[in-house]
Amino acid sequence: MLVDGKWSADWHPVQAKDQKGGFLRQDSQFRHVVTPDGDGGFRADAGRYHLYVALICPWASRTLVARKLKGLEDVISVSVVEPELDAQGWRFAEGADPINNARYMHEIYTAADGHYTGRATVPVLWDKQTGSIVNNESSDILRMFNMGFGALAGNTIDLYPEHLRNAIDALNGVIYAKLNNGVYRCGFATTQVAYEEAYHGVFEMLDQLEERLSSGPFLFGAELTEADIRLFVTLVRFDAAYHGLFKANKRRIVDYLNLNAYLHRLLQVDAFRDTVNISHIKRGYYSVKSLNPTGIVPLGPEGIALEGTGV
């Protein structure tokens, strides 16, 4: 991680833990907002912003799905890091960062703040005009892509409709705590107690969602919302990574009738399917040496061969 703008130690997935030995996630530090008229500090202009992502990362993939659903591909450019994490974290292939010509993601952070302390995470929304980071919180970026770019968006779908906002916020909160972050709390737990607590939360949530999806195509009936994006990015990684590597192994998604059907229903939509790359996902997660010191990447599971090219 970075300390006062200097890389201080080899990358490790667990930077903090609670008293039970449970994984604690770092809070995002860049939280500026893009709006159509610039009243959030940054005005929505075509070609001004650049998105840094990893295809293995569910948080980054939220933003890719939203960008494509809203028709912002020609408005916001993208750079993708390599799937494997090395001693300095996320790394770019040669020429993969045409904006800052960085080799590592942490260089993007120090370009924005020469005294930055913390982890260099993805996604990052970069402002080419000011040469700085606008935002590195995926939930913020997702909503900016939905509403912040106004008429620049080529699709009028509203992923956060006003009449559902309270319900979406409530559902997002519980899904995040028990499932989105819950699988990480399983995988990166440092005690049996912390692992078992997270494990039970993951499957309590999956069971509840299985029941919920028995009555409609999406989480809120016929309306596709940001809640579906936030759930999808965890479900599509579950059988390939979380079930095995993270020890969330009570059941797979394929073992759930409604959740499996829901996952495949979303995969019929270009914005979801084209932003999934199972090879990146497996190579990335299985490169985490604290969980998989040999670096061997499993050949299975069968039936998942998505290689997203639409980012």
Buried (B, 14 or more C-beta within 10 A) or exposed (E): BBEEBEBEEEBBBBBEBEEBBBBEBEEBBBEBBBBBEEEBEBBBBEEBBBBBBBBBBBBBBBBBBBBBBBBBBEBBBBBBBBBBBEEBBBBBEEEBBEBBEBBBBBBBBBBBBEEBBBBBBBBBBBBBEEEBBBBBBBBBBBBBBBBBBEEBBEEEBBBBBEEBEEEBEEBBEBBBBBBBBBBBBBBBBBBEEBBEBBBBBBBBBBBBBBEBBEEEBBBBEEBBBBBBBBBBBBBBBBBBBBBBBBBBEEBBBBEBEBBBEBBEBBBEBEBBBBBBBBBBBBBBBBBBBEBBEEEEBEEEBEEBEBEBEEB
